[in-house]
Amino acid sequence: MTNELESVSTDSVSAQTAVSTETVNVKRSTGPTMLERLFAMSLRYRKEGNLRQASEMFWTLVQDHPDTPQAEAAKAELLLLAESYERAGNQHMARGMYERLMDLED
């Protein structure tokens, strides 16, 4: 009897784990990924004028997740930020960003 209860209990835990995993996978597939959320957050920071925070998050996406669509989009945003710094007369900041972006191409 004890072995039967242990077997039923183990099977129940396995079934619950499978259901939980499927639920998590469904939630992930229907909603934005974490990278999409981070990229969207970066865009909000930029829109709100918090360019330092936006830039840091864009760089994180580019460096930590280089082969993703979000990293490519972040590179484009960083280039736009660098261009805006250049137009605003902040040559030092623009140059630093351009050089960092160029280093990614190597």
N, C-alpha and C positions, 0 to 999 in steps of 0.2 A: 504494500500500500504506500509506504514512504517513497519507494522508487517511482511509483506512478505519479505521486504528487510532485516530486522533483521534476519529472519529465514534463508534466503539464505546466508547472511553473516556468520552466526553462523555455518551453514552446511559447508560452504567453509573453514572456519578456522579449523573445525573438520577434514575435509578431508585432508587439508594440514598437520595437525599434524600427522594424521595416516600415510601419505606418508613419512613424515620426520622420524617418528619412524621406519618404515620399512626400509628406506634407512640406518639409523644408525645401525639397527640390521644386515642388509646384510653386511655392512662394518665390523662390529665386527666379524661376523662369518667367513668371508673370510680371514681376516688378523690376525696377531699375537695379542694376548691379551696384555693388559698393563703389566700383570705379566710376560708374555713371553718376552716382550721388556725389562723389568727391569732385568730379569735374563740374557738376552743376553748382556745387557750393563755391568752387573757385570763381565761376562766372558771377555768382551773386556778390562775392567780395569785390570783384572788379567793378561791377555795376554800382555798388555802394561807395566806391572810391577808396576802398581799403586795398590799395595796389600791392603793398608789401605782403599782406596775407595771401592775396590772390596769386602773386608771383611765387611765393613759397609752396603753395599747393600745386601750382602748375609744374614747378620743378620736381616735386615729389612724384607726381604722376609720370613725368618723363624719365626720371632716374630709376624709380622702383618698379615701374611697369612698362618698360620700353617698347615692347612689341604689341601694344594694344591700340585700338582706335582712340582711346582717351589720351594716350601719350602723344599721338600724332596731332590731335586737336589742341592739346596743351602747348605743343611746340608752336603751332600757328598763333595761339593767343600770346605766347611769350614774344614772338616776333612783332606782333601788333603793339605790345607794351613797349618793347624796345624802340620801335618807330615813334611812338607817342612821346617817349622820353627825349628822343632826338629832336623832334619838332618843338618840344617845350624848352629846348636849350640845355637839357641835362645830358650832355655828351658823355660824361663819365659813366653814368648808369647805363645809357644805351650801349656804349662800347662793351662794357662788361657782359651785358646780356647777349650781344651779338657774338662775342668771343666764346661764351659758354655754349651757345647754340651751335657754333661752328665745330667746337670740340666734340659734339655729339655725332657729327657727320663722319668723323674719322673712324 
